[in-house]
Amino acid sequence: METFKVEGMVCGGCVNAVTRAIQNEDAAAKVEVDLASGKLSTESTLSKQELASIIEEAGYTVVG
């Protein structure tokens, strides 16, 4: 499981956008988001770099 600190996610629509973006590349990926802390956790076959790139292409900032 990979965990990211993501800035810019403020609502359920943001969560859905990031989840869809990841699942478009890995349909079996499981994505969990905690809006309060800005943390996104995912189980995926994609690498950490690939996941970070997908999140950023969706319009959000991966921190750290």
N, C-alpha and C positions, 0 to 999 in steps of 0.2 A: 504494500500500500504506500502510495506517495502522498505527502501532505504539502500544501502550498499556503502561504499567506498571500491573499489576493485583495488588492485595493480596487474600489469602484463598484463592488456589488452591494446594492442597497435595497433590493426588493426581490420578490419571487420571480419576477420577469428576468432579472439578472441571473438568478440561479438556473432558470430554465434555459437561458441562452448559452451559458457555459456548459451545462449538462448536455444539451443538444450538440454543441460544437465538439465535445469530446466523444460522444457516442456516434457522431458521423464518421469518425476515424476508427473507432473501436466499439462496435455495436454491443459487445458484451461488457463494456466498462460499467462499473458501479461508481456513482459519484455522490458524495455527501458534502453539504455545505452548511456551515454555521455562520449565518449572517452577522451575528453579534460580534464574533471574534474575527471574521473575515477569513476563516480557514476553510480550505477545500481539501477533501481527502478523496482519493480515487484508487480503485483496484483496476488496473488496465495492463494490457500487454505492451503498451507504448512506453518509450523511455521517458525519464523525467524531463529531458530537454524537449522532446516532442510535445509532451503535455503542456509545458510552460509556453511553448510557441503557440499552441492551439488556444490557450487561455488568453494570451496577448492579442492574437489575431481576432478574437471575439470582442476585443475592446477593453480588456481589463489589465491591470498591472500586477505582475508577480513580483513580490518583494523578497529579497534574500536569496 
